[in-house]
Amino acid sequence: MKGVTAIGRRQGPPPATQPRAVVALFAALAWALGGTDWTWWIFAALPLAYLLTAAIALFGKIHDVRVHQLHAAGGALGTVLAIPALLCGGGWAALIAGVLSVWAFVTAGRVALRSEPRYDGAEAPEARPLVDLKAAVDEALIAYFVGVARIPSGPSAEAMCLEGLRLETVLKQQGWSDDIASYHATPSVPEAVTTEMRRYFGLNYERVSYASGFVPRPELPGAAAWAALVPNQRSVLRVFRHAGADRPWLFCIHGYRMGDNWLDFGLFPPEVLHKKLGFNLLMPTLPLHGPRKVGGKSGDQYLDGDLLDLVHAQTQALWDLRRALAWLRDRETAPRVGVYGVSLGGYNAALLATAEAELDFVVGGVPLADPAGVLWRHLPRLHERFYAQHGLTEERYRSILSVVSPLARPARPAKESLHLFAAAADRIVPPDQPLLLSQHWGVPVSWYQGSHLSIRFEKATRETLREAIRRAGWG
């Protein structure tokens, strides 16, 4: 795909042995031998299964990413479940199992980081227990994401592959693969807007909603099914605004599986960004997230299930984000807007930058840039071989996604207004992802010694946003 070039990477030599697997084994044995009654096994079953499986795999020199995820998940489960086990009379056995589980959890982060290649231009993660702990938290979350993901299998997998080939053909026949701008329609100002006043921890905000108005290209496979997702047809914005004086607007784009207030307001704290720093905030809800979800969980069908849905999801995301800007610009005279996106939100911030020039700045935090690379990283090998056998390879999927890739078109705002920060120990969005965007934009990455989920506690994230604000002249 145009715009995507290889990032230099160096893989260290595989270890002859993995002595750290002993920690997971000891933790598993502590759970196995700690008790015999049924109440003990309520707490012991899962950590024992996960830790023992990870230990056996590591002793067998299996360093698949899934092993590291199971390792971290087992340590996390053991750490958490040791508390009720102790309260239910587990005594010293529960305490020992809990301590060993904590040790196994931190060790999982170190083992995972040591198996990861080093990327040219990325800051290497420091060999410190705190960095290991942060990486382990990422691994445990990935274990959950992959565990609940609906990966197409059986007849649906073959049908998806065939639809993928048809989708690629349509995109080429219509000329959209070569002229991406013609693929994306320009949204109009929304009508029939509903506004409700809400309150969050003493701060008033507006919940704004209106019809998304997005209609997928009817020529594309899956368009009719996407258009039938009723909850997804209504856009939702959260708006924090100061009365009176003209204030800049910070456009905050949340990450995957977010979209609910308790998560979004924690990532973009209104008490800091709105009250303390004095900005107006505009927080859109991405398709299929929060109140727009169509499954049991926020984000279902966005990055799991049918891989081709991501084309429709990202096309609608760009439409919705631009429509939110159209709504704001219709209400305000030449508003100053800065965009701040995190993770999947960083991807969408970068995608928005390919379509909107009038942005004071764009900050991509731990940004996804090449979904094909990340999804194939976690795709089970049997699925990968089956998909390839039926024509859907990682490279072909990347080509299909070019119409919604921030790497396929140049960013329209000035280069000086583009900013990136990323985590050296990120296990969810690996370092090659922000490096791809850095290479495409021609701007450096500000690295911090942490992980994907430690973003809220890292100094570099605040410094990058502060620098973007300073350069934009926001005060």
N, C-alpha and C positions, 0 to 999 in steps of 0.2 A: 504494500500500500504506500502511496506517495506520502512523504512526511515522516515515515517510520524508518529509522535506521538502527542498526545494531549498536548496543551499548557494550563497550569492552568489559569483559568479565573474566575473572581468574578463579578457578576452582582449586581449593587446597587438596592435598592428597588424602585419600580415604584412610581413616584410622585402622590400624591393625586390630585393635581391640577397643572396646568402649567401656572403660572402668566406671564411668558415671552411671551406667545402667545398674550397678550394684545398689545405688540409693533407691531406685524404683523397685528393685527386687526386695530389699529389706522392708520398704513401706508396704508392699503387697503381702509379705509374710507376716508383718505385724497385724494387718487386718485379717489374714487367714487364721492366725493362731490366737487372736485376742479373746475369743469367746465362742460359745457353742449354742447358746439359746437363740430363739428366733428373733428377738428384739435386736441382738447384736448384728445379725445378718441383714436386717433391714438397712442398716447403715454401711455394712462392710461390703456388700455384694458388688456395687458399682466401682468404688475405688480399687478393690481387689482385681476385678476383671480388667480394668483399664491399665493399671500399673503393671500387672503381670504380663499382659499382652505387649506393652511397650518394652518391658525389660527383655522378654524373649526375643523380640524383633531386633533390639539394639545389640544383644549378644550375638545374634545371627547376622550382624553387619548390614541390617536393612535400615537405610536412612531416608526412606520415602517421607515426604512432608506429612503424610497422614500419621506416621508413627510418632512424630514430634507433637502433633496435635493430641493424640491419645495420651501421650506421656504427660503433657500439661493438664489435660482434662482430668486424668486420674489424680494428679497431685492436688488440683483445685477441689475436686469432689471430696478427697480424703481430708483436706484442710477444713472444709465447711462441715462435713458430716461428723467429724470428730467431736464437735461441740455438743450436738444432741446426744451422741453416743456417751459422752462423759456425763451429761445431765441425767441420762437413763441408767446410770450405774455402771458404766464401762470402766471406771477407775483408771488405774495405771495403764491398762491396755489401750484405752481410748486416747490417753495423753501421749503415749509413745507412738501410736499409729498416726495421731495428728501431727506431732513434731516431724516424724519421718516423711509424712505427706507434704508438709511445707518445704522440707529439704528437697524432695523429689520435684516439687513444683518449680522451685528456683533452678534446679539442675536442668529441668526440661528446657528452660530458656537458654541456658548456656550451650546445651547440646545442639539445639536448633540453630543458634547463631554460628556455631563452629562449622556446621554443615553447609551454610549458605555461602555462595561465591562472593568474592569482593568485586565491586563494580568501579570502573574507572570514573573518577570524579566524585564518588560518594565517600563520606566520612565513615571510617570503620567503627563499629560498635566497640566500646571499651569493655574489657574483661573485668567487670565489677558486678558484685551481687545485685545491686540496685538495677542495673541495666538488664541483667538476666531476669530479674523479677518482672520488669516491665514487658520484656519479650514473651515471658511465659503467659502473662495475662492476654496478650494478643493471640497466642497459640490456643489458649482455652476457648476464646471467642470464635476463632476459626473452626475449632472442633465442633462447636454448636452450629455455626452457619452451614458447614458441610454436612453435618449430621441431619439437619432438618431440610436440606435442599432437596427439591424434587428434580432429580436428574433423569431426563428422558431415557427410557429403557424399553426393550422389546419392540413391538410394532410401532409404538410412538416414536422411538429413536430413529427407525428407518424412515418413517414419514417426515420427520423433522429434517433429516438430511436431504431428502428429495425436494422438500419445500425450500431448503437453503439454496440448492442449485437453481431452482426456479426464481427465487428472489434475486440472486446475483444476475441472472439473465435479464430480468425485467429492469433492474437498475441500469444495466448497460444499454439495453435497447432504448430506454427512455432518455438516455444521455445524462442521467443524474450522477453516475459515477465520475464522469469527467467534468460536469458542471454542477457542483454540489449546491451552489447558491440557488440554482433553479429548482432544486428539490424542496427547499424550505420556503414555505409561504410566509409572507409578512402578516402578522396578526393585526387586527383592528382593535380599537379601544373597546373594552367590554361594555355591554349594556345590562340593564336590569341588575345592578349591583346591590347586594344586601350587606348592610353594616350593622354589627351588634357590638355594644360596649361590653368589655370583659375586664376582669381585675386579676392581677397576678402579684401576690405578695406586696400589696400596697401600691402597685403601679397599674394605671389604667392603660388598656390597649384596645384596639379595634379588631374585631374578627370580620374580615371582608371576604365575601364569596360571590362568585358569578359563574356563569357557564364557561367552561374552558374554550369551547368553540373549535377545538381541534378535531379535524376529520382526516384520518389516515388516507394516504394515496390509495384509491380503490384498486389500482392495478396490482398492488403488492399482496403477496400471500399473507393471510392472517389479518387483513385490514378489517373485514366484517366482524370477526371475533373480538378484535380490539375495540372497535366502536361500540360493541355491545356491553362493555364493562361500565355499568351505570354509575357506581360510586365514583369512578375515576373521571366522570364527565364534568365535575364541578371543581373549579379552582378555589383554593383557600389561602388567604394571606393573613398574617398577624402583623399589625401595624402599631408601633409605638411612636407617637408624634408629640413634639413640643408645640404648645400654642404660641401664636404670635410670631416671634423672630424667625427669619429664614435659617434653617439648619441643614447641613448636609445629610444625605440619606445613606445608611449602610445597608446594603442588600445582602442578607445572610442566607446562604444556601446549605441546608443540612445534609447529613450523610445517609448512607444506606441503613434501612430498618429504623430510621428516626421519623420525624414528621409529627410527633406528639409534643405538646408544650413542655412536659417535664424533662424531656430529652433536649429539645431545641433550645429552651431557655437556659439550660445548664451549659450547653456548648457556646451559646452567644448570650451571655448574662445581661439582661436589660438593666439591672441595677448598676452595672459598670458602663456598658456601651451607651445606654440611653440616659440614665440619671447622672452618673459621674462625669462621663466624657461629653455629654450633651448632644449626641447625635439622634436623629430620627432613625428608626429601624423598620425595615421592610423584610419580613420573613415569609417567603412562599413555601408551600407544601408541594414537594415533588409528586409526580404521578404515582399512584398505587401506594402512597405512604399516608400515615396518620388517618384522618377521616376519609381519605380517598382509597383506602385499602380495599381489595376485593377478596382477600383470603383471610385466614385466621390471624396472620401477623402482618404488621406494617412492612411494606416492601415485597410481599409475595408477588411472584411473577415478573419481577424486575430483573434480578440477576440469577434467578433459579427457574426451573421449569424449561419451557421451550426457549432455546437460546436465541431464536429469531425475534422473540418479543422485545429484545433489547433495542432493536431498530425502531420499533414503534414507541417504546418508552422514551428513548432519547430524543426522537423527533418531537414528541409531545412535550417533553421537558423543555426543550429550547423554545418551542412555541409558547408555552405557559410562562416562562421567564420573561420573554420579550413582551408578552401581553400584560404582565404585571408592570413592566416598565412603561408600557403605553398608558396603562391606567394612572400611574403616578404622574407622568408627563402631561396628561390631560387635566390633572387637578392642580399641578404646580407649574409655575413659570420657570423653565430652564432649571430644573432641580439638579443639584450636584449629587452624583451617585457613585459610590465606591462598592465594589463587589468583593465579598469574602465568602469563599466556599471551602468546605472541609471534606476530604475523602471523595465520596461520590459527588458531593457538593463542589469539590475542587475540580473534578471533571466537568461538571456543568458550568462552573464559572469560566473555565477555559473555553468550553464550547460556546458560551455566550459571547466571549471576546472575539470569536470569529465572525459574529453577526452584528455586533454593536460597537461603534467607534466612540460614541459619546459617553465614555465612562472615565471617571477621575482616576480610578485605579482598579486593578484586579489582583486579589491575593488568592493563590491556590495553596491550601494547606493539606499536607500529606495526600497529594492529588492522585487519583487514578487517571491514567492517560491512555493506556492500551488494554481495554477489558479482555480482549482475546488472550493476551499473555497471562493475565491473572486467572481467568477462568480455566484455561488449559493447564495451568500449574496445579490446580486442585481436581482436575477431572480424573476419575479412576482410569487406570491404564487400559482396562478392558473396554470401557466406553470410548476412549480415545482411538483405539485400534478399530473398533466397529465403525465409528463415525468416519474415520479416514477411508476405510474400505468402501464406504458409501459416498465418498466424495467430499465430506465436510472436514477439512483439515483446519488446523489453527490458522494457517496463512489464508485460506479461503474465507474463513470466518472474519478475519481481520479486514480482508478486502470488502466483504459485505458491509462491515461497520464503518467503512470510510466515509459514508454520507453523514455520519454522526460522530466523527472523530475530531477532536481539537487539534490533532496533528496533521490533518489533511488540508487545512487552510491557514493562512497567516492570521495572527491576532491583529485586530484593527486599532485598538488603542496604542498610544505611543509606547515604545519599548521601555522607557523610563518609568512607566506606570504599571509595569508587570512585576509581580513578586511571587516567590515560591519559598516555602519552608517544608522540611521533611524530617523524618525520624531515621537515625542511623540503625536502629534495631527494630524497624517496622517489619512485622511478620504478616500483616494484612495487605498492605500496599508496599511491595518490595522496593528497594531503592532505585531499581531501573525505571520505575514508573515516573517519579518526579524528574529523573535525569532525562528521560525522553522529552518531557515538556520543557525542561531547561534548555536542552539542545535546540528544540524547535523555536522557542522564544528568544534564545540568545541571551538569557539572563542567568545569574548564578542561583544556586539553592542554598538557603540558610539551614544548616543541619543542627539537630539537637540530639543529645545522648538519651534517647528515650524510644518509645514505641508508638504505635498508632493510637492506642487508648490513653497514653499519658499526656496527650496534647494539652489538656486543660491545665496541667501543672508545670508546663515547660516555659522557661523565660523566652526562648527564641520565638515562640508563637506570638507573644505579646510585642516583642521587639520588631518583628517583621510587619505586623499590622501598624504599629506606631510609626515605622519608617514610611510606610505607604501613605499614612495620614499626613505626615510631615511634608512629603514630596508633593502631595496634592494641595497643600496650602490650606488644610482644614483647621489649622491652629495648633 
